Amino acid sequence: MSFSSDVKLEIIEAENEPCCQKAEAYGLLLFSRSFSASSVEFLTEQEVLVNKYNDYVIMATGRPADIRLTPAGNHKLVVRQKEQRIKLLSYFGHDANEISLRINLANLTNECCNRAFLRGAFLSCGTVTDPEKEYHLEFSIAYKNLTKDFVRLCEEMEFSPKTTIRQNNHIVYFKDSGNIEDVLTSMGAVNASLSLMGVKMYKNIINNTNRRVNFDNANIKRSTDSAMVYIDAIRAIEKSKGLDCLPEELKELAILRLENPDMSQKELARSLSTPISLTAVNRRLKKIVEIADTILDKNCKK
């Protein structure tokens, strides 16, 4: 079972306030496959969800709808009688002759009803991706004006949805993990929200660890590259004139650098017979490079 299916099952089991039952039913029916005087249909993979939809049809009209299993294994609900469809629309304050489907806010009497309506809409047309893969929650809506109303409602609930069009459907979606957590919690999917938080925390730990490892590796590489510059210079002097040509303080440092290629400059400073500062070590190493460059220049002129 997918993460999205688990979320829907959790939502179905969420408790409703008495005033919210109609709001949830309204969200579920309004955003279903079709909701009009000519057609009321609902299609889902989950038997428990089609039964919930049917319960709301019975609540509104007093009669059940027709439910059958499709060849693909989905559960399809159809309200076949026009009289029952008109009664269903009227229950939620819709007219049989409506051209543009809009949200009737009279069905959302309290703030908690907004959350119930959102829950119903998600059950009908929503999906959420497993956070292990990516952060994405969306509602796929067939009608433009209904989409505008839904976006406005989400914004009033202090969510920040984005919209796009995919295969003639209007997609209202969330990519920000914090927004998705809030939407899930608002709908009653608290366990799913906590699961997303846990995945996000784990990813942050992994990312921070990787950044630290990359930072340390970069520092090691820089230190190694720096050490090789000085070692090459020391070897050039040793091959050309010998290290005895160097002043005593440079000679000691040169030998120490050659014998300890992995030692940091800070460790070099502490390991000299007379410890010196890091700045002094750096200055002496640069002097060694200058001497090596001078020797190499003279050899080239010859």
N, C-alpha and C positions, 0 to 999 in steps of 0.2 A: 504494500500500500504506500502511496506517495505521501510526501509531507503535506501537500495541499489537502489530500483526503483526510489525513489525520486531524488537520485544523478544522475541517468541516464537521467531523464527528465530534470534536470537542465543543464546537459551537452549538451543535444540535442538543448536546447534553447540558448546555448552560441554562441556568434558571432565569425565567422571565418574570418581571413584575407584571401584575394583572393588566396594567395600562399598556404594556409593551407587546402583548400578544398580537394585537391587530397590526401594530407597526412592523413587527417582524414578518407577519404574513404578507403585508403589503409589499415590503421589499422583495420577498421571495417571488411573489406573483408578478409584480410590475416589471422585474428585470429578467423574467423567464423568456423562453424561446419566442412566445407571442402572447400578447395580452390585449385583446380587442374583442369587439362584438362578433367579428367574423372568425376569430381563431384564438383559442387558449390552449397552449401546449407547453410541456416541460419535458426535458430529456436529461437523464443523469445516469451515471454508472452505479450509484449507490441506492439500494432498495430502501434503506432507512430514510433517505432524503425524499424520494418520490412519495413515500408514505406520509411524511410530514407535510408535503405540499398538498396531498389529498385531504389530510385532516383540516387544512385551512380552507380548502374548497367546500368541505362539509360544513365547517363553521360558518361560512358566508352564505351558502345556498341551501344547506340542509340535505344535500345529495352528494354522493361520491362521483368522481370522474372515472373514466375508463383508463385502466392501466394495462399495458402489455409489454412483453419482452421483445426487443428488436433482434434481428438476426445477428447483429454485432454484440449482443449481450447487454445492451443498455436498457434502462427502464423508461418507457415513454408514457406520459400522461396526457390525455386529451379530454377536454370538456366538449362533448359532441353537440349537445342541444343548445341552440341559440338562446332559448329562454333562460337556461342556466348561466350562460356566458354573460348575458345582460344583467342578470341578478348579481353575478359576481362583481362586475364592474360597478354597479350601483352601490354595492356594499362599501366600496372604497371611494365613493363620491365621483365616479367617472361616468360620462355620458356615452351611450352607444354610438353617437354620431361624431365623436371626437376625431379630429384629423391629426393633431399633433399630441403625442403622449407626453405628459408633464407630471411632475411630482405634486400630488395634492397634500399640502402641508397640514391640512385638517386632520390627517391620520396620525400626525406626530404631535401629540398633545403635550408631552413633557420632554425635558432634556434626555432622560433615559430612553425615551422612545426613538430618538435619533440614533442612538447606539443599536437599538433593536432593529431598526430599519436598515442600518448599515450591515448588520449581521445577516438579515434576510437577503439583501442584495448580494453579499459575498457567497452565500449558499447557492444563489441562482446563477451568477455570472462571474464569480471571482475565482482566482487561482493565486497561489503563492509558491515560489520556488524554494526548494530545499536550501537553507542558508549555507550549507556546506559547499554548494556550487556558486551561488550568487545571491545578492539581496534584490528581490523583485516581487512585488505584489501588485495585482492588477484586476480591474473590472472591465469586462468586454460588453459594451452596450450598443444596441442596434440603432438607437435614435439620437439625432443631434441635440434636440432641445432637452430631451431627458438627460443627456450627458451634461449639458450646461447646468441644469438644476442640481444634478448630483455633485458636480464639482463645487458649486456654490455651497451646498450643504456641508461638504467635507471641509471647506475653508472656514465655515462658521464653527465647525468642531475643532478648529485650530490645527488641521492637517494641511499639508502642502502637496497636493497631487499635481502630476504633469499629465498631458494628454497627447495622443497621437492617433493616427488612423491606420488600421491594419485589415486588409481584405474587406473593405467597406464597413468595418465595425469601428466604433469610437472606443479607444482604449484609455482608461483613466488608471494611471499607474504611480507606484512609489518605488524609488530606488534607494533612498536614504534608509539605513538600517534603523535609526532612531524613530523615523516616521512609521516604518513597518511595525516596530515594537508597539508603538502607541496605538496603531490601528488594530492590531491583533488583541491587545489588552482591552481596548474599547469594545470589541466584538465579543469578548468573553473567552478568547483563546489564550488564557494566561499561561498555560503550560507551554504552548507554542512560542509565546513571547519570551519566556524564560529560556527556552531551548535556543532561540536565536541569540539572546544575550550571551549564553554560554559559548556558542560557536564563535561569536565576535570576540569575546575575551581570549579564547584559545588562539584565534588568528592573530590578534594583536600581540600576544606573547611570542608566537612563532616569528612574526614580522620583525618585532623588536630584537629578538635573538639573532635573526639573520642579518639585520642591519649592524648589530654589534660585531658579529663575526666578520662581516665584510669590511667594517671599519678597522678592526684589528688586523685583518689580512693586508689591507691597504697600507697600514702603518708599518707592518713587518716588511712589505715589499719596498716601501720608501727607504726604510732603514737599511735594508740589504743592498739596494741600488746605491745608496749613499756610501756605504762601507766599501763597495766594489770600486768606486771612483778613487777613493783614497788608497786602497790596496794596489790598484793598477799603477797609481803614481809612485808608490813606495817601491814596487817591483821594477819600475822603469829606472829609478835612481839606483837601486841595488845592482841592476844589470849593467848600467852605464858607468857609474863611478864608485859604487859600493856605499853602504849606509854610513861608513865612517866619515864620509865627507859632510855629513849633517852635524849641526850643533848638537851637543849632548842631549838637551831637552827634547829636540825633534827626533833624534836617533832612538831614544828610549820609547817614545810614543809610537814611532814607525814600527819597531820590533814588536811591541805589544799589540799593535793593530794587525800585523801579519800573523802572529801566533793565535789571535782570537778574533777571527773574521765575524763571528756572530755576536760579539760583545757590543753593547750599546755605548754611545759616547759617554753617557753618564757613568757607566761601569768602568770605562777606560780612565775617566777622571779620578775615580776612587782607587784604581789599581796601580797608578804610578808610584814610584818610590816616595815622591812628595806629592800628595793629592792636590789637584787644582780644580778650578771651577769648570763647569760645562762650557762656558763661553771661551775660556782659555784653551780647552781641548779643541774646540771648533776652529779657533784662530790658528793654532799650531798645525792642524791638519790642512787648512787652506794654504798655509805657508809651504807645506810639503808639496802640495799640488803645484804651486807657483814655481818651486825649484825644479820639479819634474818637467814642467812646461818649458822652462828656460833651457834645460839640458836637451830636451827633444828638439827645440828650435835650432840650437847650435849644431846638433847632429844632422839636421835636415840641410843646413847651409853648407855643411861639408860635402 
